[in-house]
């Protein structure tokens, strides 16, 4: 699990669609889908329920979202404190 995967997860959760999350992050849609797939494989759980109109959080995804947001907030704080924007890649 890495920062990009968590960023993709939170963005998809917030936007409800992979393409909109990708646009918000400045990534391609396949890159976001890949990040989500890698995260799901690492965790051994599906984080989203896919539909024809987008995605919704699975039960596991809904439980994980606050923790992912907290981790990203901590990472931003560490980067701000150290002034190193490449601290976590």
Biotite code that builds the C-alpha atoms (Angstrom):
import biotite.structure as struc

atoms = struc.array([
    struc.Atom([0.000, 0.000, 0.000], chain_id="A", res_id=1, res_name="UNK", atom_name="CA", element="C"),
    struc.Atom([1.405, 3.388, -0.955], chain_id="A", res_id=2, res_name="UNK", atom_name="CA", element="C"),
    struc.Atom([0.433, 7.026, -1.098], chain_id="A", res_id=3, res_name="UNK", atom_name="CA", element="C"),
    struc.Atom([-0.712, 6.938, -4.719], chain_id="A", res_id=4, res_name="UNK", atom_name="CA", element="C"),
    struc.Atom([-3.038, 4.028, -4.012], chain_id="A", res_id=5, res_name="UNK", atom_name="CA", element="C"),
    struc.Atom([-4.533, 5.837, -1.033], chain_id="A", res_id=6, res_name="UNK", atom_name="CA", element="C"),
    struc.Atom([-4.896, 9.058, -3.035], chain_id="A", res_id=7, res_name="UNK", atom_name="CA", element="C"),
    struc.Atom([-6.679, 7.152, -5.801], chain_id="A", res_id=8, res_name="UNK", atom_name="CA", element="C"),
    struc.Atom([-8.923, 5.375, -3.286], chain_id="A", res_id=9, res_name="UNK", atom_name="CA", element="C"),
    struc.Atom([-9.988, 8.595, -1.570], chain_id="A", res_id=10, res_name="UNK", atom_name="CA", element="C"),
    struc.Atom([-10.506, 10.415, -4.883], chain_id="A", res_id=11, res_name="UNK", atom_name="CA", element="C"),
    struc.Atom([-12.677, 7.613, -6.297], chain_id="A", res_id=12, res_name="UNK", atom_name="CA", element="C"),
    struc.Atom([-14.667, 7.480, -3.064], chain_id="A", res_id=13, res_name="UNK", atom_name="CA", element="C"),
    struc.Atom([-15.236, 11.246, -3.204], chain_id="A", res_id=14, res_name="UNK", atom_name="CA", element="C"),
    struc.Atom([-16.086, 11.436, -6.925], chain_id="A", res_id=15, res_name="UNK", atom_name="CA", element="C"),
    struc.Atom([-17.954, 8.131, -7.326], chain_id="A", res_id=16, res_name="UNK", atom_name="CA", element="C"),
    struc.Atom([-16.343, 7.542, -10.711], chain_id="A", res_id=17, res_name="UNK", atom_name="CA", element="C"),
    struc.Atom([-12.864, 6.464, -11.790], chain_id="A", res_id=18, res_name="UNK", atom_name="CA", element="C"),
    struc.Atom([-12.697, 8.925, -14.691], chain_id="A", res_id=19, res_name="UNK", atom_name="CA", element="C"),
    struc.Atom([-13.600, 11.926, -12.526], chain_id="A", res_id=20, res_name="UNK", atom_name="CA", element="C"),
    struc.Atom([-11.122, 10.861, -9.856], chain_id="A", res_id=21, res_name="UNK", atom_name="CA", element="C"),
    struc.Atom([-8.423, 10.504, -12.507], chain_id="A", res_id=22, res_name="UNK", atom_name="CA", element="C"),
    struc.Atom([-9.134, 13.971, -13.838], chain_id="A", res_id=23, res_name="UNK", atom_name="CA", element="C"),
    struc.Atom([-8.995, 15.471, -10.338], chain_id="A", res_id=24, res_name="UNK", atom_name="CA", element="C"),
    struc.Atom([-5.657, 13.764, -9.665], chain_id="A", res_id=25, res_name="UNK", atom_name="CA", element="C"),
    struc.Atom([-4.161, 14.493, -13.084], chain_id="A", res_id=26, res_name="UNK", atom_name="CA", element="C"),
    struc.Atom([-3.833, 10.762, -13.789], chain_id="A", res_id=27, res_name="UNK", atom_name="CA", element="C"),
    struc.Atom([-5.204, 8.619, -16.591], chain_id="A", res_id=28, res_name="UNK", atom_name="CA", element="C"),
    struc.Atom([-8.312, 6.558, -15.843], chain_id="A", res_id=29, res_name="UNK", atom_name="CA", element="C"),
    struc.Atom([-6.424, 3.267, -16.378], chain_id="A", res_id=30, res_name="UNK", atom_name="CA", element="C"),
    struc.Atom([-3.779, 4.415, -13.869], chain_id="A", res_id=31, res_name="UNK", atom_name="CA", element="C"),
    struc.Atom([-6.442, 5.046, -11.220], chain_id="A", res_id=32, res_name="UNK", atom_name="CA", element="C"),
    struc.Atom([-8.088, 1.689, -11.918], chain_id="A", res_id=33, res_name="UNK", atom_name="CA", element="C"),
    struc.Atom([-4.689, 0.014, -11.572], chain_id="A", res_id=34, res_name="UNK", atom_name="CA", element="C"),
    struc.Atom([-3.997, 1.756, -8.250], chain_id="A", res_id=35, res_name="UNK", atom_name="CA", element="C"),
    struc.Atom([-7.364, 0.602, -6.910], chain_id="A", res_id=36, res_name="UNK", atom_name="CA", element="C"),
    struc.Atom([-6.755, -2.940, -8.144], chain_id="A", res_id=37, res_name="UNK", atom_name="CA", element="C"),
    struc.Atom([-3.329, -3.032, -6.458], chain_id="A", res_id=38, res_name="UNK", atom_name="CA", element="C"),
    struc.Atom([-4.773, -1.723, -3.195], chain_id="A", res_id=39, res_name="UNK", atom_name="CA", element="C"),
    struc.Atom([-7.591, -4.272, -3.278], chain_id="A", res_id=40, res_name="UNK", atom_name="CA", element="C"),
    struc.Atom([-5.078, -7.062, -3.934], chain_id="A", res_id=41, res_name="UNK", atom_name="CA", element="C"),
    struc.Atom([-2.873, -5.911, -1.049], chain_id="A", res_id=42, res_name="UNK", atom_name="CA", element="C"),
    struc.Atom([-5.829, -5.766, 1.340], chain_id="A", res_id=43, res_name="UNK", atom_name="CA", element="C"),
    struc.Atom([-7.523, -8.886, -0.003], chain_id="A", res_id=44, res_name="UNK", atom_name="CA", element="C"),
    struc.Atom([-10.857, -7.090, -0.174], chain_id="A", res_id=45, res_name="UNK", atom_name="CA", element="C"),
    struc.Atom([-13.019, -5.239, -2.662], chain_id="A", res_id=46, res_name="UNK", atom_name="CA", element="C"),
    struc.Atom([-13.234, -1.553, -1.812], chain_id="A", res_id=47, res_name="UNK", atom_name="CA", element="C"),
    struc.Atom([-15.864, -0.575, -4.370], chain_id="A", res_id=48, res_name="UNK", atom_name="CA", element="C"),
    struc.Atom([-18.990, -1.980, -5.940], chain_id="A", res_id=49, res_name="UNK", atom_name="CA", element="C"),
    struc.Atom([-18.842, -1.220, -9.639], chain_id="A", res_id=50, res_name="UNK", atom_name="CA", element="C"),
    struc.Atom([-22.007, -0.210, -11.507], chain_id="A", res_id=51, res_name="UNK", atom_name="CA", element="C"),
    struc.Atom([-22.713, 1.082, -14.992], chain_id="A", res_id=52, res_name="UNK", atom_name="CA", element="C"),
    struc.Atom([-22.947, 4.624, -13.617], chain_id="A", res_id=53, res_name="UNK", atom_name="CA", element="C"),
    struc.Atom([-19.818, 4.555, -11.455], chain_id="A", res_id=54, res_name="UNK", atom_name="CA", element="C"),
    struc.Atom([-18.780, 3.059, -8.143], chain_id="A", res_id=55, res_name="UNK", atom_name="CA", element="C"),
    struc.Atom([-19.927, 3.055, -4.546], chain_id="A", res_id=56, res_name="UNK", atom_name="CA", element="C"),
    struc.Atom([-17.935, 2.069, -1.494], chain_id="A", res_id=57, res_name="UNK", atom_name="CA", element="C"),
    struc.Atom([-18.238, -1.506, -0.345], chain_id="A", res_id=58, res_name="UNK", atom_name="CA", element="C"),
    struc.Atom([-18.664, -2.121, 3.368], chain_id="A", res_id=59, res_name="UNK", atom_name="CA", element="C"),
    struc.Atom([-14.896, -2.607, 3.675], chain_id="A", res_id=60, res_name="UNK", atom_name="CA", element="C"),
    struc.Atom([-14.248, 0.537, 1.645], chain_id="A", res_id=61, res_name="UNK", atom_name="CA", element="C"),
    struc.Atom([-16.571, 2.592, 3.835], chain_id="A", res_id=62, res_name="UNK", atom_name="CA", element="C"),
    struc.Atom([-14.802, 1.327, 6.956], chain_id="A", res_id=63, res_name="UNK", atom_name="CA", element="C"),
    struc.Atom([-11.373, 2.079, 5.467], chain_id="A", res_id=64, res_name="UNK", atom_name="CA", element="C"),
    struc.Atom([-12.083, 5.578, 4.113], chain_id="A", res_id=65, res_name="UNK", atom_name="CA", element="C"),
    struc.Atom([-11.598, 7.552, 7.362], chain_id="A", res_id=66, res_name="UNK", atom_name="CA", element="C"),
    struc.Atom([-8.296, 5.768, 8.030], chain_id="A", res_id=67, res_name="UNK", atom_name="CA", element="C"),
    struc.Atom([-7.040, 6.418, 4.494], chain_id="A", res_id=68, res_name="UNK", atom_name="CA", element="C"),
    struc.Atom([-7.944, 10.091, 4.827], chain_id="A", res_id=69, res_name="UNK", atom_name="CA", element="C"),
    struc.Atom([-6.137, 10.262, 8.181], chain_id="A", res_id=70, res_name="UNK", atom_name="CA", element="C"),
    struc.Atom([-2.999, 8.632, 6.759], chain_id="A", res_id=71, res_name="UNK", atom_name="CA", element="C"),
    struc.Atom([-2.934, 11.101, 3.864], chain_id="A", res_id=72, res_name="UNK", atom_name="CA", element="C"),
    struc.Atom([-3.363, 14.007, 6.279], chain_id="A", res_id=73, res_name="UNK", atom_name="CA", element="C"),
    struc.Atom([-0.434, 12.700, 8.334], chain_id="A", res_id=74, res_name="UNK", atom_name="CA", element="C"),
    struc.Atom([1.694, 12.329, 5.200], chain_id="A", res_id=75, res_name="UNK", atom_name="CA", element="C"),
    struc.Atom([0.938, 15.902, 4.164], chain_id="A", res_id=76, res_name="UNK", atom_name="CA", element="C"),
    struc.Atom([1.865, 17.089, 7.653], chain_id="A", res_id=77, res_name="UNK", atom_name="CA", element="C"),
    struc.Atom([5.164, 15.237, 7.578], chain_id="A", res_id=78, res_name="UNK", atom_name="CA", element="C"),
    struc.Atom([5.972, 16.654, 4.152], chain_id="A", res_id=79, res_name="UNK", atom_name="CA", element="C"),
    struc.Atom([5.117, 20.173, 5.298], chain_id="A", res_id=80, res_name="UNK", atom_name="CA", element="C"),
    struc.Atom([7.268, 19.798, 8.407], chain_id="A", res_id=81, res_name="UNK", atom_name="CA", element="C"),
    struc.Atom([10.270, 18.475, 6.539], chain_id="A", res_id=82, res_name="UNK", atom_name="CA", element="C"),
    struc.Atom([9.761, 20.585, 3.440], chain_id="A", res_id=83, res_name="UNK", atom_name="CA", element="C"),
    struc.Atom([10.371, 17.439, 1.406], chain_id="A", res_id=84, res_name="UNK", atom_name="CA", element="C"),
    struc.Atom([7.602, 17.035, -1.153], chain_id="A", res_id=85, res_name="UNK", atom_name="CA", element="C"),
    struc.Atom([9.080, 13.735, -2.349], chain_id="A", res_id=86, res_name="UNK", atom_name="CA", element="C"),
    struc.Atom([9.214, 12.141, 1.116], chain_id="A", res_id=87, res_name="UNK", atom_name="CA", element="C"),
    struc.Atom([6.597, 9.504, 0.350], chain_id="A", res_id=88, res_name="UNK", atom_name="CA", element="C"),
    struc.Atom([6.195, 8.243, -3.189], chain_id="A", res_id=89, res_name="UNK", atom_name="CA", element="C"),
])
